[in-house]
Amino acid sequence: MSHSPGREPSRILYLTWRDLDHPEAGGAEVFAERTASELAALGREVVMFSSSWEGAAPAVQRDGFRIVRRGGRYTVYLRALLHLLVRGRRYDAVIDVQNGVPFWAPLLFRGPVINLTHHVHREQWSAFFPEPIARFGWFLESRIAPLVYRRSRYVTVSESSRADLQSVGVAPERISLVYSGIDLPQDYTSYSSIPKSANPSLITVCRLVPHKQIELAIDAVAALESSMPDLELHVVGDGFWLEKLQEHSRRRGVDDRVVFHGFVDSDVKQDLLARSWVMAMPSLKEGWGLTIIEAGLHSTPSVAFRQAGGTQESIQDHVTGLLVNDPEEMIDGLQRLLTDVDYREKLGSNARHFARSFSWQTSGHDLDQIIQAELAAH
């Protein structure tokens, strides 16, 4: 493994709830794997520790780093701590991904711990769990985690998430910002020639979980039925909320125009993004909004909620897409982009230009600089 001249390779443990092969993987897992790959390219020795699932290989090699899978949705946290207890001395630094709750690495690891938080889960706890579990989860995230990680460097992916971390007591000088990159399709230029669908079309790409609020995109198809009876919605992704969404589309009488694609490979995803007219992002909370940038790469503008957080940076309002305040405005925004071809093409062209300004090479380099600085200071 090659490494940067004059630098010894750092051994990094990347603790993440899921890896990118997991059926419920999302943008956080893309960030983890792409930056791990870039760290490996810089000569770092990276081991990613994540949860397993039925049929998953216990370990795989990927793009210069190794993935080890142990435990399930919740027991992965205990298995990660056991891994640190037994093998922690092998590593120079730990990247601890806080997805609601972190892995509590500082309790066992004496080297630098980087807390990687995509967004604060204040609203999501009650969307996923009943009381008092939701209240306890928020207590762990907002009170206990900042205390345990009080000496750790935080990394987040947007200014809004930085502000949210400060609101729960993380000192601003301990928070660094690393923007997500973007995956350029292997044959990028060929996607530029793919025509948009003949009929008006919306797309949403995400894990199918409650806080993504895909019901609102389905509601938009129903609300626009009289003016656009041939409007279709393409839902790309999988998750435990799938049956609820299918039932919702039947109740709204649009199940013949809502297509659930499930998990698809990159080529199919890129093709769907390229053919779609507009991306609908009704999510309650986004740390950044990676799929917004992915859609923009194909000149597909997005509509998202302003209060979702990271969307305020992944969308330049009225330049690369639209930011709205409530479901009614969401429907109005989608209708405007679907019916005003000149406006849609203008925003789509701007979105494409904006998307090209991001790269995983830059993200990985920025993260590596933070890790090396922490190692030097430790």
C-alpha positions as CSV (number, residue, x, y, z in Angstrom):
1,M,0.0,0.0,0.0
2,S,1.5,3.3,-1.0
3,H,1.4,6.4,1.2
4,S,2.1,10.0,1.1
5,P,5.9,10.9,1.1
6,G,7.2,11.7,4.5
7,R,4.2,10.3,6.4
8,E,3.8,7.1,8.2
9,P,0.6,5.3,7.4
10,S,-2.1,5.8,10.1
11,R,-4.2,2.8,11.2
12,I,-7.8,3.9,11.4
13,L,-10.8,2.1,12.7
14,Y,-14.1,3.4,11.1
15,L,-17.1,2.5,13.3
16,T,-20.4,2.7,11.4
17,W,-23.8,1.3,12.0
18,R,-24.0,-0.1,8.5
19,D,-21.8,-0.5,5.4
20,L,-22.9,0.2,1.9
21,D,-24.0,-3.3,1.1
22,H,-26.6,-3.3,3.9
23,P,-30.2,-3.3,2.6
24,E,-30.9,-0.1,4.6
25,A,-27.8,1.8,3.6
26,G,-28.2,5.5,2.8
27,G,-26.2,8.6,2.4
28,A,-24.2,8.3,5.6
29,E,-22.9,4.9,4.4
30,V,-21.9,6.4,1.1
31,F,-19.9,9.0,2.9
32,A,-18.2,6.5,5.2
33,E,-17.2,4.1,2.4
34,R,-16.1,6.8,-0.1
35,T,-14.0,8.6,2.5
36,A,-12.5,5.3,3.7
37,S,-11.5,4.6,0.1
38,E,-9.9,8.0,-0.2
39,L,-8.1,7.5,3.1
40,A,-6.7,4.2,1.9
41,A,-5.6,5.9,-1.3
42,L,-3.6,8.3,0.9
43,G,-1.8,5.3,2.5
44,R,-3.9,4.9,5.6
45,E,-4.7,1.4,6.8
46,V,-8.5,1.4,7.3
47,V,-10.7,-1.1,8.9
48,M,-14.5,-0.5,8.8
49,F,-16.5,-2.1,11.6
50,S,-20.2,-2.4,10.9
51,S,-23.3,-4.5,11.6
52,S,-24.1,-7.8,9.8
53,W,-27.4,-9.0,8.4
54,E,-28.8,-12.3,7.1
55,G,-26.6,-13.6,4.3
56,A,-23.9,-11.0,4.8
57,A,-20.2,-12.1,4.5
58,P,-18.4,-11.6,7.9
59,A,-15.6,-9.7,6.2
60,V,-15.0,-8.2,2.8
61,Q,-12.2,-6.2,1.1
62,R,-13.2,-3.0,-0.6
63,D,-11.3,-0.3,-2.5
64,G,-8.2,-0.6,-0.3
65,F,-9.9,-1.1,3.0
66,R,-11.4,-4.0,5.0
67,I,-15.0,-4.2,6.3
68,V,-15.6,-6.4,9.3
69,R,-19.3,-7.2,10.2
70,R,-20.4,-8.2,13.6
71,G,-23.7,-7.9,15.5
72,G,-27.1,-6.7,14.4
73,R,-29.0,-3.4,14.3
74,Y,-28.4,-2.7,18.0
75,T,-25.8,-5.3,19.2
76,V,-23.2,-3.9,16.7
77,Y,-22.5,-1.2,19.4
78,L,-21.6,-3.8,22.0
79,R,-19.5,-5.8,19.4
80,A,-17.6,-2.7,18.4
81,L,-16.7,-2.0,22.1
82,L,-15.5,-5.5,22.5
83,H,-13.4,-5.1,19.3
84,L,-11.9,-2.0,20.8
85,L,-11.3,-3.7,24.1
86,V,-9.5,-6.6,22.5
87,R,-7.8,-5.0,19.5
88,G,-7.9,-1.3,20.2
89,R,-4.1,-1.0,20.4
90,R,-3.8,-1.9,16.7
91,Y,-5.3,1.5,15.8
92,D,-4.0,5.1,15.9
93,A,-7.3,6.8,15.5
94,V,-11.0,6.0,15.5
95,I,-13.8,7.6,13.4
96,D,-17.0,7.0,15.4
97,V,-20.1,7.6,13.3
98,Q,-22.9,8.9,15.5
99,N,-26.2,7.9,13.9
100,G,-28.5,9.1,16.7
101,V,-26.2,7.4,19.2
102,P,-22.5,6.9,18.8
103,F,-20.3,3.9,19.6
104,W,-18.9,5.5,22.8
105,A,-15.3,4.9,21.6
106,P,-13.7,7.3,24.1
107,L,-14.7,5.0,27.0
108,L,-12.2,2.4,25.8
109,F,-9.9,4.1,23.3
110,R,-7.2,6.5,24.5
111,G,-6.1,7.8,21.0
112,P,-7.9,10.4,19.0
113,V,-11.6,9.8,18.4
114,I,-13.3,11.7,15.6
115,N,-17.1,11.9,16.1
116,L,-18.7,12.0,12.7
117,T,-22.3,13.3,12.9
118,H,-24.3,13.9,9.8
119,H,-27.2,15.4,11.6
120,V,-28.8,15.7,15.0
121,H,-31.7,13.3,15.4
122,R,-34.0,15.5,17.6
123,E,-37.1,15.0,15.4
124,Q,-36.4,11.4,14.3
125,W,-36.5,9.8,17.7
126,S,-40.3,10.2,18.1
127,A,-40.7,9.2,14.4
128,F,-39.0,5.8,15.0
129,F,-39.7,5.0,18.7
130,P,-42.5,5.3,21.2
131,E,-42.2,7.1,24.5
132,P,-40.3,6.7,26.7
133,I,-37.7,5.1,24.4
134,A,-37.7,8.2,22.1
135,R,-37.1,10.5,25.1
136,F,-34.3,8.3,26.4
137,G,-32.6,8.2,23.0
138,W,-32.7,12.0,22.7
139,F,-31.3,12.2,26.2
140,L,-28.3,10.0,25.2
141,E,-27.7,12.0,22.0
142,S,-28.2,15.5,23.5
143,R,-26.8,15.1,27.0
144,I,-24.6,12.1,27.4
145,A,-22.8,12.0,24.1
146,P,-21.6,15.6,24.2
147,L,-20.2,14.8,27.7
148,V,-18.4,11.5,26.6
149,Y,-17.0,13.2,23.5
150,R,-16.1,16.5,25.2
151,R,-12.4,16.1,24.3
152,S,-13.0,14.7,20.8
153,R,-13.0,16.4,17.4
154,Y,-16.4,16.5,15.7
155,V,-16.8,16.3,11.9
156,T,-20.1,17.1,10.2
157,V,-21.3,17.7,6.7
158,S,-23.2,21.0,6.7
159,E,-23.4,24.3,8.5
160,S,-26.9,23.5,9.7
161,S,-25.6,20.3,11.4
162,R,-22.7,22.3,12.9
163,A,-25.3,24.7,14.4
164,D,-27.4,21.8,15.7
165,L,-24.3,20.3,17.4
166,Q,-23.6,23.6,19.1
167,S,-27.2,23.7,20.3
168,V,-26.6,20.5,22.3
169,G,-23.4,21.8,23.9
170,V,-20.6,20.9,21.5
171,A,-18.0,23.7,21.5
172,P,-17.8,25.4,18.0
173,E,-14.0,25.3,17.9
174,R,-14.2,21.4,18.1
175,I,-16.5,21.1,15.0
176,S,-15.0,20.7,11.6
177,L,-16.9,20.7,8.3
178,V,-16.3,18.1,5.5
179,Y,-18.8,18.3,2.6
180,S,-19.9,15.1,0.9
181,G,-18.4,14.3,-2.5
182,I,-20.3,12.8,-5.4
183,D,-19.9,9.6,-7.5
184,L,-19.4,10.4,-11.1
185,P,-21.0,7.5,-13.2
186,Q,-18.3,5.5,-15.0
187,D,-19.5,6.6,-18.4
188,Y,-20.6,10.1,-17.2
189,T,-20.9,11.7,-20.7
190,S,-23.3,9.0,-21.9
191,Y,-25.9,10.0,-19.3
192,S,-25.9,13.6,-20.7
193,S,-27.6,12.3,-23.8
194,I,-30.4,10.4,-22.0
195,P,-33.7,12.1,-22.8
196,K,-36.1,13.1,-20.0
197,S,-39.2,10.8,-19.8
198,A,-42.0,11.6,-22.3
199,N,-44.5,12.0,-19.4
200,P,-43.9,14.2,-16.4
201,S,-42.0,12.4,-13.7
202,L,-40.8,12.7,-10.1
203,I,-38.2,10.7,-8.4
204,T,-37.1,10.2,-4.8
205,V,-34.1,8.2,-3.7
206,C,-33.7,7.2,-0.1
207,R,-34.1,4.6,2.6
208,L,-37.8,3.9,3.1
209,V,-38.2,5.0,6.7
210,P,-40.8,7.2,8.4
211,H,-38.8,10.4,8.6
212,K,-38.2,10.5,4.9
213,Q,-41.9,11.3,4.6
214,I,-42.3,9.8,1.1
215,E,-46.1,9.9,1.8
216,L,-45.9,13.6,0.9
217,A,-44.5,12.9,-2.5
218,I,-47.3,10.4,-3.1
219,D,-49.8,13.1,-1.9
220,A,-48.3,15.4,-4.6
221,V,-49.1,12.9,-7.3
222,A,-52.7,12.7,-6.1
223,A,-53.0,16.5,-5.7
224,L,-51.7,17.1,-9.3
225,E,-53.9,14.4,-10.9
226,S,-56.4,16.7,-12.5
227,S,-53.8,18.8,-14.2
228,M,-51.2,16.0,-14.8
229,P,-53.0,12.7,-15.0
230,D,-49.9,11.0,-16.5
231,L,-47.5,12.2,-13.8
232,E,-45.4,9.3,-12.3
233,L,-43.4,9.0,-9.1
234,H,-40.4,6.7,-9.0
235,V,-39.4,5.6,-5.5
236,V,-35.9,4.2,-5.4
237,G,-34.7,2.5,-2.3
238,D,-35.7,-0.1,0.3
239,G,-36.6,-0.2,3.9
240,F,-39.1,-1.4,6.5
241,W,-41.6,1.3,5.6
242,L,-42.2,0.0,2.1
243,E,-45.6,-1.7,2.8
244,K,-46.9,1.4,4.6
245,L,-46.0,3.5,1.5
246,Q,-47.6,1.0,-0.9
247,E,-50.8,1.1,1.2
248,H,-50.7,4.9,1.2
249,S,-50.5,5.0,-2.6
250,R,-53.5,2.7,-2.8
251,R,-55.5,4.8,-0.4
252,R,-54.7,7.9,-2.5
253,G,-55.7,6.1,-5.7
254,V,-52.4,6.6,-7.4
255,D,-50.8,3.1,-7.0
256,D,-50.8,2.7,-10.8
257,R,-48.5,5.8,-11.1
258,V,-46.2,5.2,-8.1
259,V,-43.4,2.8,-9.1
260,F,-41.4,1.2,-6.2
261,H,-38.1,0.1,-7.7
262,G,-36.6,-1.2,-4.5
263,F,-32.8,-1.2,-4.1
264,V,-31.2,-0.8,-7.6
265,D,-27.6,-0.8,-8.8
266,S,-25.8,2.3,-9.7
267,D,-26.4,2.1,-13.4
268,V,-30.2,1.8,-12.9
269,K,-30.2,4.7,-10.4
270,Q,-28.3,7.0,-12.7
271,D,-30.6,6.2,-15.6
272,L,-33.7,6.9,-13.4
273,L,-32.2,10.2,-12.2
274,A,-31.3,11.2,-15.7
275,R,-34.8,10.5,-17.1
276,S,-36.7,12.2,-14.2
277,W,-38.0,15.8,-14.5
278,V,-37.8,16.7,-10.8
279,M,-36.4,15.2,-7.5
280,A,-38.9,15.4,-4.6
281,M,-37.2,15.5,-1.2
282,P,-39.9,15.6,1.5
283,S,-37.5,14.4,4.3
284,L,-38.0,15.7,7.8
285,K,-34.2,16.0,8.3
286,E,-31.1,15.7,6.2
287,G,-27.5,16.2,7.3
288,W,-26.6,17.2,3.7
289,G,-28.8,15.8,0.9
290,L,-26.5,13.7,-1.2
291,T,-29.2,12.5,-3.5
292,I,-30.1,16.1,-4.3
293,I,-26.5,16.6,-5.6
294,E,-26.7,13.2,-7.5
295,A,-29.9,14.3,-9.2
296,G,-28.4,17.7,-10.0
297,L,-25.5,15.9,-11.8
298,H,-28.2,14.9,-14.4
299,S,-29.8,18.3,-14.6
300,T,-32.7,17.2,-12.4
301,P,-33.6,20.0,-10.0
302,S,-35.0,19.3,-6.5
303,V,-37.7,20.5,-4.2
304,A,-37.1,20.1,-0.4
305,F,-38.1,21.5,2.9
306,R,-36.1,24.4,4.1
307,Q,-36.3,23.3,7.7
308,A,-34.7,19.9,6.9
309,G,-31.3,21.4,7.7
310,G,-28.6,20.4,5.2
311,T,-31.0,21.0,2.2
312,Q,-30.3,24.7,2.7
313,E,-26.8,24.1,1.4
314,S,-27.4,21.2,-1.1
315,I,-30.0,23.4,-2.8
316,Q,-29.4,27.0,-3.8
317,D,-33.0,28.3,-3.6
318,H,-34.4,29.3,-7.0
319,V,-31.0,28.6,-8.5
320,T,-30.5,24.8,-8.4
321,G,-33.9,23.9,-6.9
322,L,-36.6,25.1,-4.6
323,L,-36.8,25.2,-0.8
324,V,-40.3,25.2,0.7
325,N,-41.8,25.5,4.1
326,D,-44.8,23.1,4.2
327,P,-46.5,20.3,2.3
328,E,-48.7,22.7,0.4
329,E,-45.7,24.7,-0.8
330,M,-44.0,21.4,-1.7
331,I,-46.9,20.6,-4.1
332,D,-46.8,24.2,-5.5
333,G,-43.1,24.0,-6.1
334,L,-43.2,20.6,-7.8
335,Q,-46.1,21.8,-10.0
336,R,-44.1,24.9,-11.0
337,L,-41.0,22.9,-12.0
338,L,-43.1,20.2,-13.8
339,T,-45.1,22.8,-15.9
340,D,-42.6,25.5,-16.6
341,V,-40.1,23.9,-18.9
342,D,-37.8,26.9,-19.3
343,Y,-37.5,27.4,-15.5
344,R,-37.0,23.7,-14.9
345,E,-34.2,23.5,-17.5
346,K,-32.5,26.7,-16.1
347,L,-32.5,25.3,-12.6
348,G,-31.4,21.9,-13.9
349,S,-28.5,23.4,-15.7
350,N,-27.4,25.3,-12.6
351,A,-27.8,22.1,-10.5
352,R,-25.5,20.2,-12.9
353,H,-22.8,22.9,-12.6
354,F,-23.1,23.0,-8.8
355,A,-22.9,19.2,-8.5
356,R,-19.6,19.1,-10.4
357,S,-18.0,21.3,-7.7
358,F,-18.0,18.3,-5.2
359,S,-15.6,15.4,-5.2
360,W,-14.8,12.5,-2.8
361,Q,-11.1,13.1,-3.3
362,T,-11.6,16.5,-1.7
363,S,-13.7,15.1,1.1
364,G,-11.2,12.3,1.9
365,H,-8.3,14.7,1.8
366,D,-10.1,17.1,4.2
367,L,-11.0,14.3,6.6
368,D,-7.4,13.0,6.5
369,Q,-6.0,16.5,7.3
370,I,-8.3,16.5,10.4
371,I,-7.2,13.0,11.5
372,Q,-3.5,13.9,11.1
373,A,-3.9,17.1,13.0
374,E,-5.5,15.2,15.9
375,L,-2.8,12.6,15.9
376,A,-0.1,15.3,16.0
377,A,-1.9,17.1,18.9
378,H,-2.6,13.9,20.9
